[in-house]
Amino acid sequence: MNPGPSRPFLESKNQRWCSCEHEENKMATRTYEFQPRRTRIEFDAPALLFIDCQKYTTDPSSPLFAGGGREGFDTGHFFRTLTKVRRNWARLVRQARLSAVDVVTTVISSRRRDGKDLSADYKKTGFYVYCPDPAAELVAELQPLENEICLPKVSSSVFQSTNIDYVLRNLGTKTLIIAGLLTDQCVDHAVRDAADLGYSVVLCEDACTTGSEARHMQALEAFKGYTDAILSTSAVVERLSRLMGRWRDVDLITGFSAFGSVAKNPTEETARRLKEDGARACVLEVSAHAVDRFVEHELGPLLRGARERGKATVTLLHLGVAEGSTEYRLERAAYNEASFRIPDVSGKCLEQRIVEGQPDVLASTAPVERVLRALQDATVDGLRPTVISDDPGRFVCNYLYFSALAASAAAGIEARVLFLHVPPAECASVEEQLTVVRIVCDALADHDESKCAKLHLQTIHLDDASIDDETHAARIRESLETSGFFVVRPSFPFETVIESARAHKAFFALPVSDKEGIKLNAAKCGYQGFGSEKLDPRRSSCGDLREGVYFRRPTVRPHPLSPGGDQNQWPNIAGYREIVEGYIEQLSSLGLRLTRLISLGLGLGYHALDEYFSDPMVTLRPISYQGASDESRGVFSCGQHSDYGFLTLLYSDGPGLQIRVDGHWQDVPVVENGLIVNIGDMAECISGGALKATVHRVVNRTGNARFSMPLFFGPDFHASIPVAGAETEIVSGEYLLTRYEQTHVT
């Protein structure tokens, strides 16, 4: 990385952060016509290489950016595009870990305090990072897990100043996927050197950036001949997802050929495509005779071979088309009955038991509910719904399903056998069906969870007076650009939080009749009964398994939620009101402090957002959870949602909170002596889309009692919030009321 000679940086520090939308939109919409060296790109034995993704190159306070930048290097452009680039790094590394792809990182780092081992170029341009310094640390998104390698380098070329070629060859790497900083410097070196050494090179273009859009584009044009492909992050993630254990761990996938009125059987094309991607897949003729042959000559040897090798589990997925269906059906059982209403391909019209000596019904040995949850949680636009079915029919699909279950049992080996009915081709494209099958295979497979990134929430120590606001702001920004959550240790005694929690638990222990005495009023203050809210109406079959009580800080300017005076309702518990009001005031001050730090981290200035928070909406909502979640039946402790306001400060006494990162749910650890903080929809709007309101939910599978105490801190009710990329504005309070009506059961 070498930005070039120093020059003053003249961009106004007061520029609105939402201007980054222009830069990010350019990154999202630009297209490239660079032709790869090969017409078909194989991700053969891939490794993911991140170049110089460290604090020295990403922190605005780094000496690298002292004086505002260097000649020809637009620091403003760099940091605006870096926001999206870092999100793409997080997406790439997560998918690589899920797909068991090796991750290698490099950092600029001298092994000598005097920097004598640095290249001549680095010495001339003043590049210097001593290995023990924090500046040599990788960014939070790329902190290495066990068995991930970070190589310190002392020149622009990682191949010239490290033993990376030796390392990659020992790892068996053939395809090198490259991302990092800067596109036209160290990334350029890595691309050219890797290609010259015989690696197949894939550049992830929107996971790189440099000092201007022109420099970025010129670099891509210059080294296009060295790459096999220049792809977007989404394209790379999709290709890496094909390498997941879902293909390797599913031992056999079957589809059926065209038959009768099903002139184009989508499962035939799906099986063929899966086979191209490395899955063990085959297509069967629609006949009982073909199924019998398959069981005898393919399935039987597969099961026996697995048992002889000591394989613990065999996984089988069978696909069939359900005529007239518009949804995907996970068949929960197979029936020992062949009642063909029409002849099969061989002309047979059977009316018999499939396997003598077997029971009438065999249940699927696959985790059907887990598969359903995986499909429900999938973040794929326009995906048709999936249901669990108990009617696989009595034709060839059921004949195969029962035969496979019976053969697995007879072989004496544990097997996961599942039949998936898919809609006909005219209802759902093959691409959509491939997506569904991939999700199903992933849910069926046994993944090593240690390969998955473990959620780590950064802690902001407001209780440490030695840390300045700029440091707090930078750390908060880093957290909000990755998971969207962080932990804060407040400056006031944490016993204040515990005292408030004790008071609310005493309230929830009261008889229902006493709690109903302060039932929710027109200003939305008071007790809300069990199951009266459904935060995820699309997936929930009933109200969420929780009860709560609302308390609101009175505002100066009247509005529907605060028409004048104190609208709160108080139970007859000694000292309760004083504790609650004191807690709300304490956390209101904390909410405003964090809002200002977020503003500072966005580059807007410490007080830049004060105009939206002169009379903020502050709501405390203690919640008591009872009962166990069951996602397969649409029963949730708290359905998935994003919060409506600017930020939420949460205390919780037990596990269950999950956040969704890159389409996967991750458990949020229980925090002691700290509050969990996340941003809501208003923060996403105010930041011009630079920050994203993270979707979260509560899944309480144990059924143990759970208590949480969120405080929602939002803009003034009447504040008009600009919407990124649009000419319209959102009125904060009107938005809140709309969301409230959408999610509360009447």
Sequence and secondary structure as in RCSB ss.txt:
>XXXX:A:sequence
MNPGPSRPFLESKNQRWCSCEHEENKMATRTYEFQPRRTRIEFDAPALLFIDCQKYTTDPSSPLFAGGGREGFDT
GHFFRTLTKVRRNWARLVRQARLSAVDVVTTVISSRRRDGKDLSADYKKTGFYVYCPDPAAELVAELQPLENEIC
LPKVSSSVFQSTNIDYVLRNLGTKTLIIAGLLTDQCVDHAVRDAADLGYSVVLCEDACTTGSEARHMQALEAFKG
YTDAILSTSAVVERLSRLMGRWRDVDLITGFSAFGSVAKNPTEETARRLKEDGARACVLEVSAHAVDRFVEHELG
PLLRGARERGKATVTLLHLGVAEGSTEYRLERAAYNEASFRIPDVSGKCLEQRIVEGQPDVLASTAPVERVLRAL
QDATVDGLRPTVISDDPGRFVCNYLYFSALAASAAAGIEARVLFLHVPPAECASVEEQLTVVRIVCDALADHDES
KCAKLHLQTIHLDDASIDDETHAARIRESLETSGFFVVRPSFPFETVIESARAHKAFFALPVSDKEGIKLNAAKC
GYQGFGSEKLDPRRSSCGDLREGVYFRRPTVRPHPLSPGGDQNQWPNIAGYREIVEGYIEQLSSLGLRLTRLISL
GLGLGYHALDEYFSDPMVTLRPISYQGASDESRGVFSCGQHSDYGFLTLLYSDGPGLQIRVDGHWQDVPVVENGL
IVNIGDMAECISGGALKATVHRVVNRTGNARFSMPLFFGPDFHASIPVAGAETEIVSGEYLLTRYEQTHVT
>XXXX:A:secstr
    SB      TT  GGGHHHHHHHHHH       SSSS    SEEEEEES BHHHH TTSGGGGGG BTT  H
HHHHHHHHHHHHHHHHHHHHHHHTT EEEEEEE BSSTT TTS HHHHHHT   BTTSGGGSB GGG   TT EE
EEESSS HHHHS HHHHHHHHT  EEEEEEE TTTHHHHHHHHHHHTT EEEEEEEEEE S HHHHHHHHHHHGG
G SEEE HHHHHHHHHTTSHHHHH  EEEEE  BTTBSS HHHHHHHHHHHTT  EEEE SSHHHHHHHIIIIIH
HHHHHHHHTT SEEEEEEEEE TT  SEEEE EEES EE SS  TTS   EE SSTTS SEEE  S HHHHHHHH
HH   TT   EEEES   SSHHHHHHHHHHHHHHHHT EEEEEEEEE  TTTS HHHHHHHHHHHHHHHS   GG
GS      EEETT TTS HHHHHHHHHHHHTTTSEEEEE SS THHHHHHHHHHHHHHTS HHHHGGGB  TTS 
EEE TT B S TTT SS  SEEEEEEE   SS BTTBSSS      S TTHHHHHHHHHHHHHHHHHHHHHHHHH
HTTS TTTTGGG SSEEEEE  EEE S  BGGGTB SEEEE  SSSEEEEEESSS EEEEETTEEEE    SSSE
EEEE HHHHHHTTTSS    EEE  SS   EEEEEEEEEEETT EEE TTSS EEEHHHHHHHHHHHHB  
